[in-house]
Amino acid sequence: MTSEQIQVLIAMAIYMLAVLFIGIFYTKRANKNSEEYFLGGRSFGPWVTAMSAEASDMSGWLLMGLPGLAYWCGLADAIWTAIGLAIGTYLNWLIVSKRLRRYSIRANNSITIPEFFSNRYREKNKVLMSISAIFILIFFTVYASSCFVTCGKLFSTLFGLSYESMMILGVVFVIAYTLIGGFLAESASDFMQSIVMIIALFVVVIIGTVNAGGMGAIIENANNIPGFFDFFGIANPSVNEAGTAVVWGEAKPYGVLSVFSMLAWGLGYFGMPQVLLRFMAIRKESELKASRRIAMVWVIISLAIAVFIGIMGRKLFPNEFLTNAEAENIFIKLSTSFFPPILAGFVMAGILAATISSSDSYLLIAASSVSKNIYHGIFKKDATDKQVMWVSRITLIVIALIAMLIALDKDSVIFKIVSFAWAGFGATFGPIMLFSLFWKRTTRAGAIAGMSGGASMVFVWKLLISKIGGVFAIYELLPAFIFSAILIVAVSLLTKKPSAEIEADFEAVKSGKIE
């Protein structure tokens, strides 16, 4: 290992020690009871709520996946995805956060998403809870694997070691950290990590722009590539016969259907457990407005910079990466090329921050769905808090190991893995969350049908229907979300209306009377 690599490693080690210190600091409180471990005792202020929600949401794809997408095929896919995410973030904070915070308390003080749905419909046999927990387990395992891919790419690129060994090292660190401190430590560190992430983005884009010859030179280069800097066209890259350079073909069309397909990313927010739990965890409903403003500023700035970094990277390193998977290393290349090693290490901590802030959320929520909702909610209702937390920790390790196996493929494209898991959560939980909060006539049968149908359609559309091509080659979240909503309405209207107690809960939450 060279002296430069050692300096990078030292800087990143300092950051990792800081993260571990946060976990250790909150260990005693986190282990007090399951509500503290899984929801932080509903004690978060507006800044921690907002910043931890967005940091856990964005994951490593913000610094690797999104810039890599822009670097590889230009502006269109990346910018419409970013716009969709920004709109979805705003609407989620505006219309869902307050009602969910209120309803989760009314619904027997629910501390997980499956528990909320089950209590919302006053289940006795816990079918809805079980289905919710299973889908959370499936999609968060896939989601966590994307974070581990990020770890593997980051460390193998920086230190020249094998992807597999570096990915496994990242997994071990994330498991250790999450086991120590629970949701409170995870959210507190996410707050710090969100700051590290946006500082890293700012530093890289400023230094990179200077080295590229200024904003004008970057835009001129982008305009010279067919379709690269178009909103309604997309670049068509390929590699020359020698395998040494990118060749640009004629730009491909990018129609209205493609735009709506990428904007559909915003629908995913209504079903993202890692974000929805922050709404439930804030200490006061009145502080959600401030959180929304903080979150929107962070999201808009970070997404815009991430897309621009990909465009800028194409000017600075036009032939550095020759595949879509390799292109996701552009942020790393920029950082290590223009910064002293010790500073590059701290910038690289931005990627590590994004990865840790998401993977710990995914693992913790998935583990809680098994321990709290399946083990405690169904199989052992008299389980103690200590037993629930032990089952959670064991489950967390098992999930991480499965996610690690998925992540063993070093040619995995982070953006594609995230997009599938995002669609899964958005279509499974998004429609039923909205209907549960805002339509009194929604029935338990409608909720089960919508949730199951939405999740199934993600797989069917992705693996079968999209292969037809043409108008069917759209992002699976959009048709699956619509299909789920249709099922919820149809089945709810065809089944007996909710009981008087369920309707009373709904009206109480609507009026603000949750006691």
HELIX and SHEET records of a PDB file:
HELIX    1   1 SER A    3  PHE A   25  1                                  23    
HELIX    2   2 THR A   27  ALA A   30  1                                   4    
HELIX    3   3 SER A   34  LEU A   39  1                                   6    
HELIX    4   4 GLY A   40  ARG A   42  5                                   3    
HELIX    5   5 PRO A   46  MET A   58  1                                  13    
HELIX    6   6 GLY A   60  LEU A   62  5                                   3    
HELIX    7   7 GLY A   65  CYS A   73  1                                   9    
HELIX    8   8 LEU A   75  LEU A   91  1                                  17    
HELIX    9   9 ASN A   92  VAL A   96  3                                   5    
HELIX   10  10 SER A   97  ARG A  106  1                                  10    
HELIX   11  11 ILE A  113  ARG A  120  1                                   8    
HELIX   12  12 VAL A  127  PHE A  159  1                                  33    
HELIX   13  13 TYR A  163  ASN A  211  1                                  49    
HELIX   14  14 MET A  215  ASN A  223  1                                   9    
HELIX   15  15 VAL A  256  LEU A  263  1                                   8    
HELIX   16  16 ALA A  264  GLY A  271  5                                   8    
HELIX   17  17 PRO A  273  ALA A  281  1                                   9    
HELIX   18  18 GLU A  285  GLU A  287  5                                   3    
HELIX   19  19 LEU A  288  LEU A  316  1                                  29    
HELIX   20  20 ASN A  324  ALA A  327  1                                   4    
HELIX   21  21 ILE A  330  PHE A  338  1                                   9    
HELIX   22  22 PRO A  341  SER A  368  1                                  28    
HELIX   23  23 SER A  369  PHE A  379  3                                  11    
HELIX   24  24 ASP A  385  ILE A  406  1                                  22    
HELIX   25  25 ILE A  414  PHE A  438  1                                  25    
HELIX   26  26 ARG A  444  LEU A  463  1                                  20    
HELIX   27  27 ILE A  465  ILE A  468  5                                   4    
HELIX   28  28 GLY A  470  PHE A  472  5                                   3    
HELIX   29  29 LEU A  477  LEU A  494  1                                  18    
HELIX   30  30 ALA A  500  SER A  511  1                                  12    
SHEET    1   A 2 GLY A 233  ILE A 234  0                                        
SHEET    2   A 2 LYS A 252  PRO A 253 -1                                        
SHEET    1   B 2 PRO A 237  VAL A 239  0                                        
SHEET    2   B 2 VAL A 246  TRP A 248 -1                                        
END                                                                             
